[in-house]
Amino acid sequence: MASKSSKHGDGVAAFESSTKQLEAIIKVLEDESTSLEKSLESFEQGINLTRSIQKSLSEAEQKVQMLLQGEQDPVFKDFEEQE
């Protein structure tokens, strides 16, 4: 079983990796020589990464809120996605 600190490290690494991938996708999309097909593929990947990043940020925000409220052993619940 993984410890809490290794889970935290994995989450941070995944977040950083996702943001770097998203930055690379943005560069591809900004390149005028990129084909329409490649642009659409990159756009779809970017949307999926953005959703993943947003989920990570929401979880981090929830943890911060719980820590500020002084809960000793927080229980994390999924936020319902607002559209």
Secondary structure, DSSP 8 states (H G I E B T S, - for coil): ---HHHHHHHHHHHHHHHHHHHHHHHHHHH-TTS-HHHHHHHHHHHHHHHHHHHHHHHHHHHHHHHHHTT-SS----------
